[in-house]
Amino acid sequence: MKMLEYINFWGFTKYGSLLQPGDARLAPEAMLELAGSDAFYRCAAPVVLAPGEGMAVLRLVCDGQTAEFYMDKPVELLPGVQFAVVSIDGPCAVRYRASMPLQREPELRARPLPLLQPKISVRQICTIYLQEHGPGFFFAGERHRPYELAYVSHGALHVLSGGQELTLRQNEAMIIPPDCWHVQFGGNTEPCSFLVATFFCAQPLPQTLLLRKFPERRTTTELMRGLARQIDTEQPYQADLLITALQALLVRYATDAAGTQSETVPIPSTLKGENQIISRAVEYVAEHTGERITVTELARVCCVSPAYLSLLFQRHLGSAPGAYMLRVRLERSRQMIRSGAGSMAQIAQALCFSSAQHFSTAFKRQYGVSPKEYAKGLK
């Protein structure tokens, strides 16, 4: 599936070039506004485009090739490149400048954006519980409207459904379709434990998921254990966690059913742990831009040493923790300038810069213009 791209030097070369902030061609008084639509345009001269209101995507056509870029940087298109401004959500617009009029391309229409849409979406969990039975367990059977997932944690479970009998052993599972009669029973010599979940989906599950046995896999076992842990956990977002875990499990089964081999290279547990530490760290930084956070304090929040945290930041983000925190504060300062949240001195103080001069120096080093020049450009 082709995804939206971010504008970068190498990916954009075929269609034009990037412009630096402060470029004279971006003077606000010299630019017009182009609202998002399904219309394509072409110009015999270069076209300067800059982000405007809302979330816009720049769809480009050149020499029969099409590309879609999230419009987050100013650019200059080469003469003759066909382009459309498409909204991601709600009204949007970009600012543009050209020495010649834009020509509408009446035969071209922008198609829907290739935004990610789930193929499997759990709408509602009806019941979810663990069953434990001694030898000789037998359930006479039922049918119901929701899907049913049965996952064996111990022993063996025999399932009669859809005209076949399947025997599920430890860490194996199956999905029973709606309105399908099914009987379940255990063996005569050993106890049986299994998890049962009934649920509705926003759209029908693929037939390849139904009435088949899914063997034990490392990732599915981990997902199922996570799902089981949430059943008796009282917390504000328990339903969200249960639905998310169940949906992830179904997607894993669907991937297996489709014949992919990604299961053979599972994510190492160490990498999962590193991802969790980084996620906690960046979340904490984003929530505390108005505080002076040291690397030692951030490491304490993440329950790791400062040296290990610095190693993880370099490995996953390519940046030292201090540099990353500075970047977050500077991004926040741009938001505050755009919203008119105060003077430069007030913004510097709110974001814990040592002085307005320190703030201005760091801002210019990052963005190529001073905060005052940036604010002036917005006007």
N, C-alpha and C positions, 0 to 999 in steps of 0.2 A: 504494500500500500504506500503510495506516495504521500509524504508529509509536507506540511508547511515548512519553509526554510527561514532562517534568520538571515538578514542581509549581511554579507561578509565580502571581503575583497575578492577571494577566489571564485566564489559562487556567482558573483554578480558581474564579472568581467565581460561576459558575453552580451550583456544587456546595457551596460553603462559603467558608471563609476560612483564611488562613495564621495560625499562632500564632508569636509571638516566643519564642526561648529564654528560659527563666526565668519564663514565664507560670505563675501559680499553679495553673492547671488541669492542668499537666503534672507535678505532684508525684508521684513514683513510688509512694508509699504509697497513693495514691487510684486507681491504675490497675490494670486487669486485663489479661490476655493473651489474644489471639485468634490461633490458629494458622492458617496458610495452608491453603486447601482450595478446592473448587469451589462452596462454599455462598455464597448471597447473604443479606444481612441488611438490615433496615430498623428505624428507631427513630422514635418519635413525638416525641422530644426531640433536641436537638443531640448529636452524638457527637464526642468528642475522640479523635483517633488520632495515634500517634507511632511512629517507627521502632523496631523491636525487633530480633530475631535474624534473620540471613540476609538474602537479597535478596528483597524483597516488592514486588508491584505492587498498587496500589489500583484496582480496576475499579469504575466508578461508572455508574449508570443514573438518568437524571432526565428526565422528559417525553419518553420514547422515545429519547433520545440516550444514547450510550455513550461513555465516555472511559476511558483507562487511563493511570495516572500511576505512575512509579517512586517508591516510598515512601521519600523521603529527608528529608522535613521534617514537623514536626507541623502538623496541620490540625484544623479543626472543621467537620464536615459539617452542612448544613442538615437540619432535621427532614424525614423522609420520603424522603431520598435512599437508594436501594438501593446496597449496596456489597458487594464480595467482596475477600478478601485472597488473592492468587494468588502462588505461588512461581515465581521464575525458574529456580532450580536448587537442589534439596535443601530440607530443612525451613526454614520461615520463620515468623515471628510478628510481630504488631504489638501495641503497648500501646493500650488504649482506656479511655474513661471516658464514662459516660452516666447521666443522672438517672433513666432508665427502662430496662427490660430490652430487649435486642435481640430482634427478631422474625425468625425464620428464614423465608425465602421458598422454600417447597417446590417451586414450579414453575420456578424459575430455577436454572441451572447455569452456572458460569463456563466459557467455551470456552477452548481453548488460546491462549496468548499469541501475539501477532503478532511473534515474534522473527524476525530475518532468517535465512533459510536459502538457501544457494546453489542456483540451478537448474543451474549448471554447476560441476562439481567434478572436477578431475583427480586420480585416485586413484594413478596410477603412470605414470611415463615408462619405456618399454621401451628405445627407442633414440632417439638424437638426434645428428645429424652433418651436416656440410656435404659436398656432392659437387661436384666440379669436373670437367667433361668437355669434350673437344675436339669439333669438328664431327663430325656423324654418330653421336653417342652413341645407343645403343639398349639398353633393358632389357627383356628378354623378358616379364617380368610375374610376378606372384605374388598370393596372397591370404593374409590372416592375420587373427587375431582382434582385434588392437588397431585403433583408429582410426589413420589416417595423415594428417598435415599435410604438404603440399608447398608451399614458398614459394620463388619464384625471385628471386635477387639479381642475376643477370646473364644476358643472352641470352633465349632462349625455350625452354620445355619443353612438349612435347605429351603429353597424358595421355589414354589410352583407358580408360574405366572406366564401368561402369553403362550400357553401350550408347551412349555418346556420346564425342566427342572435344573436349577443351578445350585451348586454347593459352594457357599462362600466360607473361606477359612480366614484365619487371622489376618487383619489389615487388607482384606479384599472387600469390594463393594459392588453394588448394582443400583440402577435407577429404574423404577417402575413407572410407566406412563399413566396419565389420568384415566380413570374409568376402566382400569384393567384389574380384574380379579386376581388376587394373589393369596397364597397360603404359605405360612412359614412354620418350620419345626426344626428342633434340634436332634442331636443323636441320642442314643439310648445309654451311652456310657460316660459322657462328659458334660459338664455344664456349658452354657453358651451365653455370651454377653455381646450385645450389639447396640449401635446407635441408630435411631430412626428419626428422620426429619421429613416432614411433609411441607410442601411449599408451592407457591405460584410463581410463574415467570412472566415478564412483560411480553415475551414472544415465545413460541414453541421451541423446545429444545431440539437439536438435531436428532434425527432418528438413530444415528450411529451411537448415541449415548444410552439408548434405551434397551432394556432387557438383555444386557450383556454383562459379563463379569470383568471388573477392572482389577488386575492383580496388584500386589503390593508394590509401591514405588516410594522412594525416599521422600520426595516432596509432598505427595498426597498423604503419607502417614503424618508428616509434620503439620500439614494443614488440618487434618482431621483431629489431631491432638489439640491443636489450638482451638478448634471449634468446640470440642468437648469441654475444654477448660472454661469457656465463656458461659456455659449453660447455667451454672450455679453462681455466677459472679454478679453481684448486685452493684451496678454502676449506671450513671445517667445515660450512657450510650450503648447499653448492652445489646439492644436490637440491631443497631448499626454494625456492631462488631460481629454478631452472629450472621447477619446477611452478607457482610463483606467476606467472612471466612467461607461461608457456603458457596458464594459465587466464585471465589478463587478456586475452590475445590472442583467445581463443575467445569471451569475453564481448563484446569489441569487435565481432567478426564477427557474433555473435548479435544485437547491437543494430542493426547495419546491416541484417541480414536481416529484422528486425522492422519496418524502415521508419522508424525514428526519425531525427531530424535533428540529434542532438547532435553528430555529426561535423562539422557546419558551423561550430561554435564551439569549436575545440580550446582546451585550456588553454595560454596563452602560456608559452613556455619561461622567461621571467622569473618568472612566478608559480610555476612548478615549482621554480625555484631558491630563491625565497623560502620556500616550504614546507619545503624540505630544511634550510635554515638554522634556521628556527623549530623544526623537529622535533629537530634536533641540540641546540639550546639547551635546550629543555624537558626532553629526556632527560638531559642533563648535570646540570641543576639537580635533577631528581628523584633522581639517583644520588649527589648530594653535599650532602644536607641537613645533614650534620654538619660542613661546612666553611664558612668565611667567604669567599664568592665575590663578587668585585667585577664590575661591568659590564665593565670593561676585560679582566679574565681570561676572562669568558664570551665576549666578542667575539673574543678570541684563539683560544679553542677552536673557534669557528665560522669562523675565518679572515675576519672582516670587521672594520670599524672600530666603535668603541663608538657613534658617532653613527648609523651605518647600522643597527646592531642595535636601537638604541632606536626608530628609525623603524619597523622591521619589527614589533617588539613592539606598538607602538601601532596599526599597521595591521591586524595579524592577531589580536591578543589584547586590544586596547583597554586596555593597561596598560604602564607603564614596566617595564623589566627588574627594577629594584630592588623595585618593588611586587609584581611577580609572584613573585620569589624569596622575599619575606617571606610571601606567601600560601601558598606551598608549605611553608615551614617551620612555619607555624601549623597547617596541615592535618596535618603530621607530628606536631606536638605533641599534637593531639587524639587521634591513634592511640596515642601513647605514654601519655597519661593514661588512655585506656580500657583499655589492657593493663597498667596499673600498672607502668610502666617505671622509676619513680623518683619522687623528690620534685619539686616545682616548680622548685627551684633546680637539681637535677640535670638536669632536662629542658631548662631554659634554657641550661645550660652545654653540654649535648650538641648543641644546635641553634645554638650560637654567638651567643646573645643577649648583649649586653654586661652585663646583670644580670638578676636575677629580677624586679626592678621593671619593667625595659624589656620583658621577656617578658609580664608581666601586663598592662601598658598596651596593648601591641600586640594581645594576645589579646582583651581586652575591647572594643577599638575594632572588631575584626573580627566578633566573635560576640555582643557585647552583655552578656556575663558574664565574670567573671574566671576564670582557670584553676581556682582553688579552688572557686568556685561551680559551675563545670562538672563538676568531679569529684564534688562533693557531690550534684549532681543525678543523676549516674549511680548513686550508691548508693541 
